[in-house]
Amino acid sequence: MRRLILFRHAKAARGAPGMRDFDRPLEDRGRDDARVIGAYLARHRFTPNRVVISPSLRTRETWDHAATSFRLPAATEDERIYEAAPEDILAVISEVPAEIETLLLVGHNPGLHQLACILIATGDIDHREQLTEEFPTSGLAVIDFAVDAWTKVHSQAGRLERFVSPRSLAAATD
């Protein structure tokens, strides 16, 4: 089995005039939300063997804040994840060595959202419907595949194990 964790970057500041989209930092809320998701991952033992992130400032900051709940090797940056189409992200996934069982990607919409919708075939119907509607900032999709290598991951092959966001986690505790 292979587990893919898709993590959308946290809430970023609007770009100032002349600022590149690539260089937008997280807002305070984004830093807090990233830590909430990191704690959730650790509490539920969704511990990745490898982390691959977009090199943008907001994705790096998202992982830095989320990773405070883990003891993990450093994340690998892959520029193909920034502003990526689903097939580009899938190409990154297919290059992951077979011995890696749990892969976490920190990236951007619309690519992550589209990829999740393409990959998922089964799982909790309510979570699947929520995911189809929106993949919010700091959203987290955990997708399981009954395969023995990342090269075998393909459309409609995944089972949605979890789909959460800081907002859905807060609502669950209210």
SULBEL-V231866 format. One record per helix or strand of 3 or more residues. SS is the DSSP state (hx for helix, st for strand). FROM is the first residue (numbers start at 1). LEN is the number of residues. If there is no record, write none. Layout:
# SULBEL-V231866
SS&FROM&LEN / SS&FROM&LEN
This chain:
# SULBEL-V231866
st&2&7 / hx&21&3 / hx&28&16 / st&50&4 / hx&57&13 / hx&79&3 / hx&86&9 / st&102&6 / hx&111&9 / st&120&4 / hx&125&9 / st&140&6 / hx&150&3 / st&158&7 / hx&166&8
